[in-house]
Amino acid sequence: MTQPPSFPPEYPEPTGGPAHPDAAQVPPGRPPVPGPRQPHIPPQEPPYPQPSQYPTAAPQPPQYPTAAAQPPPYPAGPQPPQYPGAGPAPHYPSAPQPQPPYPHAAAAPPSPYPQTSAVPPPASPLHPHHIDTARGRVHVSSRQRHTDATAFGNLLLHLPNFLCSLIVVALVSLVLGDVGLLVILVWLASGALVFHRPTESALARHLLRLRYPTPQERATLEPVWREVTARAGVEGRAYELWVEDSDSLNAVAAAGHIVGVTSFALNRLPNGELAAVMAHELGHHVGGHAWSGLLGHWYALPGRIAWRLLRAVTGILFHVSRAFSCLGVAFFGLCVGGIAFATISTLYGLPLLLLGMPYALAAVGRRSELRADRHAAALGFAPMLAAVLEKLHQQEQETEQARLAAAGQGGGEPPKEKAASRLLSSHPDYHTRLHHLQEYLQPAR
């Protein structure tokens, strides 16, 4: 019997498989050479090829260039003209995405004050205070003028001045002898010249520095004046329009028929605000303020002239008395005091009333201004008049600031008006006048 081989048979290597690294390498075609007997080693499983290890992550696709290959440059030809507004085509996303709004400019912080749109120029019909002056038939009231309480008060307060002037004229008439009585009568009748048209014209030109309007200015004034008088039911042709060359906002009503405005008011105000100014002056004429004030001023003129002469002579005598030391000043004081006491005693204290007359006349003047404001507001010009008062207030502040700057006090606050100055002012302050217009500015319920 054939003995089994003492070692396990050699298994052929798998064709094409990789050789195990621990296996002995036998050259092909040679039989194994018997050697010493080796200890029995249990057979080992032949190594099988392991499956290929694949990556756990998916293979990355090849990287392509982000931009397409540029075509070869061609020779540059004439370029078409660039039209405004043309630009590169906008890039549209593949999926619709909400786009946040991008402001074209940085947003300004909100202003604490209300923003108003640009106001058209004063001559524009789109101005909020522009009025339509095209009017057809006009109703004229049967009562053109009246004399209100302020006009009566003005005349009464001028009575002491009138009596003083009468005394002065009487003293002058004594010097003239036989014609002295005629001088007194002529002076008393001269008050009628206030309503005389040629005298009014001379007064307007020489005393008030007014002039007749040019054709262009008249073309602006007359339609506005016609609208104002039509609303008031007054015959507008009974008055004369005048212009004052001034850069301030002002107007004047004088004598019996004079209505004057400044060139600033004529050229810078909308026709509605100009109508409010002229309606205010018409209120002075309708209420009798203009003629009563001028009449009282005319009859007080001789007394004022005498008072100024007396002050001048007293000043000269005082300076002469100072040359004689204190005794001369004391003697002068005794003389002046004696004359003043004798005059007051003789005239029953009438001269003392003259000391308080300026304050009383100023109070009546402020009341007449408020009545004229009410007259303009009743005609429908309350908003325009309030705007005019605002501009007038600003102009007064600018004038005061310029005066302080010229005096070297521009860095500080403007000084408060003294009580005596307020009492002697013939016009109310801005806030008082605006307060009396509130009932006309409130919307109708």
C-alpha positions in Angstrom: 0.0 0.0 0.0 1.1 3.4 -0.7 1.7 5.5 2.3 0.1 8.9 2.3 2.5 11.7 2.0 3.8 13.1 5.3 2.8 16.7 4.4 -0.3 18.1 2.9 -0.5 18.3 -0.8 0.3 21.6 -2.5 -2.7 23.4 -3.8 -2.2 25.2 -7.0 -2.2 28.9 -6.7 -5.2 30.6 -8.1 -4.6 31.8 -11.5 -4.3 35.5 -11.6 -4.7 35.9 -7.8 -2.2 37.5 -5.7 0.3 35.3 -3.8 0.1 35.2 -0.1 3.1 37.0 1.4 3.8 34.1 3.9 3.6 31.3 1.3 6.8 29.7 0.1 7.7 30.4 -3.5 8.3 27.2 -5.5 9.7 27.6 -8.9 7.4 26.1 -11.5 8.3 22.8 -13.2 10.4 21.3 -10.4 9.2 18.6 -8.1 9.5 19.1 -4.5 12.6 17.7 -2.8 11.9 15.5 0.1 13.5 16.8 3.2 13.3 16.0 6.9 10.0 15.3 8.3 8.3 18.3 9.5 5.9 18.5 12.3 2.3 18.3 11.3 0.9 21.6 10.7 -2.9 21.9 10.3 -4.0 23.0 6.9 -4.8 26.6 6.6 -7.6 28.1 4.5 -6.2 29.6 1.4 -6.5 33.3 1.3 -9.2 34.5 -0.9 -9.1 37.8 -2.6 -10.8 40.5 -0.6 -13.5 42.5 -2.4 -12.4 45.9 -3.7 -12.8 48.7 -1.2 -15.1 51.4 -2.5 -15.0 54.9 -1.1 -17.8 55.6 1.4 -18.5 59.1 -0.2 -19.9 59.5 -3.6 -17.2 60.4 -6.2 -16.9 64.1 -6.8 -17.8 65.2 -10.3 -15.0 66.7 -12.3 -14.5 70.4 -11.7 -15.6 72.4 -14.7 -14.5 76.0 -15.3 -16.9 78.5 -13.8 -17.0 80.6 -16.9 -17.4 79.4 -20.4 -14.5 79.4 -22.7 -14.1 82.8 -24.3 -14.3 82.9 -28.0 -11.2 84.0 -29.8 -11.0 87.8 -30.1 -12.1 89.1 -33.5 -10.8 92.3 -35.0 -12.6 95.3 -33.4 -15.1 96.8 -35.8 -17.0 100.1 -35.5 -18.9 100.1 -32.2 -22.6 101.1 -32.3 -23.4 104.3 -30.5 -24.3 104.0 -26.8 -27.8 105.1 -26.1 -28.7 106.6 -22.7 -30.3 104.2 -20.4 -28.9 101.1 -22.1 -26.9 98.8 -19.8 -26.1 95.2 -19.3 -29.1 92.9 -19.0 -30.1 92.2 -15.5 -29.4 88.9 -13.9 -32.6 87.0 -13.1 -32.4 84.3 -10.5 -33.6 80.7 -11.3 -36.0 80.7 -8.5 -38.2 83.7 -7.5 -36.8 85.2 -4.3 -38.2 88.2 -2.5 -35.9 91.2 -3.0 -35.7 93.7 -0.2 -36.3 97.3 -1.2 -33.1 99.2 -1.6 -33.4 102.9 -1.2 -31.6 105.1 -3.8 -30.4 107.4 -1.0 -29.9 107.1 2.7 -33.1 107.8 4.5 -33.1 111.1 6.4 -34.1 111.1 10.0 -37.7 112.1 10.5 -38.1 115.8 11.2 -40.0 116.9 14.3 -41.7 119.7 12.4 -44.3 119.1 9.7 -42.9 119.3 6.2 -44.7 121.6 3.9 -44.6 121.6 0.1 -42.9 124.4 -1.8 -45.1 127.5 -1.7 -45.7 129.1 -5.2 -44.5 132.6 -5.7 -46.8 135.5 -4.5 -48.0 136.3 -8.0 -49.0 132.7 -8.8 -52.7 131.8 -8.9 -51.7 128.6 -7.1 -50.7 130.4 -4.0 -52.9 129.5 -1.1 -53.7 133.1 -0.4 -54.5 134.0 -4.0 -58.1 135.4 -4.5 -60.2 135.7 -7.6 -60.7 139.4 -8.3 -63.1 138.9 -11.3 -66.4 140.2 -10.0 -69.5 141.1 -11.8 -72.2 143.3 -10.2 -71.3 145.0 -6.9 -73.7 145.8 -4.2 -73.0 149.2 -2.6 -74.3 149.8 0.9 -76.3 152.9 1.6 -74.2 153.6 4.7 -70.6 154.2 3.6 -69.1 155.5 6.8 -69.8 155.7 10.5 -68.0 156.9 13.6 -67.4 154.2 16.1 -66.5 154.5 19.8 -62.8 154.7 19.2 -63.2 157.7 16.9 -65.3 159.5 19.5 -62.8 158.6 22.2 -60.0 160.0 20.0 -61.8 163.3 19.6 -62.5 163.6 23.3 -59.0 162.9 24.3 -57.8 165.6 21.9 -60.0 168.1 23.6 -57.4 169.3 26.1 -54.9 169.7 23.3 -57.5 171.7 21.4 -58.1 174.0 24.3 -54.3 174.6 24.8 -54.0 175.3 21.1 -56.9 177.7 21.3 -55.2 179.6 24.1 -52.0 179.8 22.1 -53.9 181.1 19.0 -55.8 183.6 21.2 -52.5 184.9 22.7 -51.1 185.4 19.2 -54.3 187.1 18.1 -53.9 189.7 20.9 -50.6 190.7 19.4 -52.2 191.2 15.9 -54.8 193.6 17.2 -58.0 194.0 15.1 -57.5 191.0 12.9 -56.9 188.7 15.9 -60.5 187.5 15.9 -60.3 186.7 12.2 -57.2 184.6 12.9 -59.1 182.6 15.5 -62.0 182.0 13.1 -59.8 181.0 10.2 -57.9 178.5 12.5 -61.2 177.0 13.6 -62.5 176.6 10.0 -59.2 175.1 8.9 -60.2 171.7 10.1 -62.4 171.3 7.1 -59.2 171.1 5.0 -58.8 167.5 6.2 -61.5 166.5 3.8 -60.4 168.8 0.9 -59.0 166.6 -1.9 -56.2 169.0 -3.1 -55.1 169.4 0.6 -55.1 165.7 1.0 -52.9 165.2 -2.0 -50.4 167.8 -0.7 -50.5 166.1 2.7 -49.9 162.7 1.1 -46.9 163.9 -1.0 -45.1 166.2 1.4 -46.0 164.9 4.9 -46.5 161.1 4.3 -44.0 160.8 1.5 -46.4 159.0 -0.8 -46.6 159.0 -4.6 -49.1 158.0 -7.3 -48.8 154.4 -8.5 -47.3 153.6 -11.9 -49.6 152.0 -14.5 -48.1 148.6 -13.7 -48.7 149.1 -10.0 -52.2 150.4 -10.6 -53.0 147.3 -12.6 -52.1 145.3 -9.5 -53.8 147.5 -6.9 -57.1 148.3 -8.6 -58.5 144.7 -9.0 -57.6 144.0 -5.4 -59.1 147.2 -4.1 -62.2 146.6 -6.2 -62.6 143.1 -4.6 -62.1 144.6 -1.1 -64.6 147.4 -1.5 -67.1 145.0 -3.2 -67.1 142.8 -0.2 -67.5 145.8 2.1 -70.3 147.3 0.0 -68.3 150.5 -0.3 -67.8 152.7 -3.3 -64.1 152.2 -4.1 -63.8 155.2 -6.4 -64.3 157.5 -3.5 -60.7 156.7 -2.3 -57.3 157.4 -3.8 -54.6 154.7 -3.9 -51.0 155.8 -3.1 -47.6 154.0 -2.9 -44.7 154.6 -0.5 -41.2 153.5 -1.6 -40.2 151.4 1.3 -38.7 148.0 2.0 -40.9 147.5 5.1 -44.3 145.9 5.3 -46.7 148.7 6.0 -49.8 150.6 4.9 -51.5 153.9 5.9 -55.0 155.4 5.9 -55.0 159.1 6.3 -57.4 162.1 6.0 -60.7 161.2 4.4 -59.7 159.3 1.2 -56.0 158.3 1.3 -55.1 154.6 1.2 -51.4 154.0 0.8 -49.3 150.8 0.7 -45.5 150.3 0.6 -43.8 149.0 -2.5 -42.7 145.9 -0.4 -46.4 145.0 0.3 -47.3 145.6 -3.4 -44.5 143.5 -4.9 -43.9 140.8 -2.3 -47.3 139.8 -1.0 -49.9 137.6 -2.7 -53.0 139.5 -3.8 -55.0 137.9 -1.0 -52.6 139.2 1.7 -52.5 142.6 -0.1 -56.3 142.6 0.0 -56.1 141.9 3.8 -53.8 144.9 4.3 -56.1 147.2 2.2 -59.2 145.9 4.0 -57.5 146.8 7.3 -56.9 150.3 6.1 -60.5 150.5 4.8 -61.7 149.6 8.3 -59.9 152.7 9.6 -61.8 154.9 7.0 -65.2 153.2 7.5 -64.9 153.5 11.3 -63.8 157.1 11.2 -60.4 156.5 12.8 -58.4 158.2 10.0 -60.2 161.5 9.8 -60.7 161.8 13.6 -57.0 161.2 14.3 -55.9 163.7 11.7 -58.4 166.3 12.8 -57.3 166.0 16.5 -53.6 166.2 15.4 -54.3 169.3 13.3 -56.0 171.2 16.2 -53.3 170.1 18.6 -50.6 171.4 16.4 -50.4 175.1 17.8 -50.1 173.8 21.3 -47.4 171.3 20.4 -45.4 174.1 18.6 -45.7 176.3 21.7 -44.6 173.4 24.0 -41.5 172.8 21.9 -40.6 176.5 21.9 -41.1 176.6 25.7 -38.8 173.6 26.1 -36.1 175.2 23.9 -36.2 178.5 25.8 -36.2 176.7 29.2 -33.2 174.7 28.1 -31.3 177.8 27.1 -32.1 179.6 30.4 -31.0 176.5 32.4 -27.6 176.5 30.7 -27.3 180.2 31.3 -28.2 179.8 35.0 -25.5 177.2 35.5 -22.9 179.9 34.9 -24.0 181.6 38.1 -23.3 178.4 40.2 -26.0 176.9 42.4 -27.7 180.1 43.2 -28.5 180.7 39.6 -29.9 177.2 39.2 -32.0 177.6 42.3 -33.4 181.0 41.1 -34.2 179.5 37.7 -36.0 176.6 39.4 -38.1 179.0 41.5 -39.1 181.0 38.5 -40.2 178.0 36.4 -42.0 176.5 39.3 -43.9 179.7 40.0 -45.0 180.0 36.4 -46.1 176.4 36.2 -48.1 176.7 39.5 -49.8 179.9 38.3 -50.7 178.4 35.0 -52.1 175.3 36.6 -54.1 177.3 39.1 -55.5 179.6 36.4 -56.5 176.9 34.0 -58.0 174.7 36.8 -55.4 171.9 36.4 -55.9 171.5 32.7 -52.2 171.3 31.9 -51.9 168.3 34.3 -54.2 166.4 31.9 -51.7 166.8 29.2 -49.3 164.6 31.0 -51.5 161.6 30.7 -52.9 162.3 27.3 -50.2 160.4 25.4 -50.9 157.2 27.2 -54.7 157.5 26.8 -54.3 158.3 23.1 -52.0 155.3 22.6 -54.6 153.1 24.3 -57.3 154.3 21.9 -55.0 153.8 19.0 -54.4 150.2 19.9 -58.2 149.7 20.2 -58.7 151.2 16.7 -56.1 148.8 15.3 -58.0 145.8 16.7 -61.3 147.1 15.2 -59.7 147.5 11.8 -58.4 143.9 12.1 -61.9 142.7 12.9 -63.2 144.6 9.9 -60.8 142.8 7.5 -61.5 139.4 9.1 -65.2 139.9 8.8 -64.7 140.4 5.0 -63.1 136.9 4.8 -59.5 137.9 5.0 -58.7 136.5 8.4 -56.1 133.8 7.3 -54.4 136.3 5.0 -54.3 138.9 7.7 -52.8 136.4 10.2 -50.1 135.6 7.6 -49.3 139.3 7.2 -49.0 139.7 10.9 -46.6 136.8 11.1 -44.4 138.4 8.4 -44.6 141.8 10.1 -43.5 140.2 13.4 -40.6 138.5 11.7 -39.5 141.7 10.1 -39.6 143.6 13.4 -37.4 140.9 15.0 -34.9 141.1 12.1 -34.8 144.9 12.5 -34.2 144.6 16.2 -31.5 142.0 15.7 -29.8 144.2 13.1 -30.0 147.2 15.5 -28.4 145.2 18.3 -25.7 143.9 16.0 -24.9 147.4 15.0 -24.7 148.4 18.6 -22.3 145.5 19.4 -24.9 143.5 21.4 -25.7 140.9 18.8 -24.5 138.0 21.0 -27.0 138.5 23.8 -30.7 138.2 23.9 -32.7 141.3 22.8 -33.8 143.4 25.8 -37.4 143.2 26.9 -39.6 146.1 26.0 -40.2 148.5 28.9 -43.6 149.0 30.3 -43.6 152.7 29.4 -42.8 151.8 25.8 -45.6 149.3 25.6 -48.1 151.9 27.0 -47.0 154.5 24.5 -47.2 152.1 21.5 -50.0 152.9 19.1 -50.2 149.3 17.8 -50.9 146.1 19.8 -48.3 143.4 19.9 -48.4 140.5 17.5 -49.8 138.0 20.0 -52.6 140.3 21.1 -53.7 140.9 17.5 -53.5 137.2 16.6 -55.6 136.3 19.7 -58.4 138.6 18.6 -58.5 136.9 15.2 -59.0 133.4 16.6 -62.8 133.5 16.4 -62.5 134.2 12.6 -59.7 131.6 12.1 -61.6 128.7 13.7 -63.5 126.5 11.2 -67.2 126.9 11.1 -69.1 124.1 12.9 
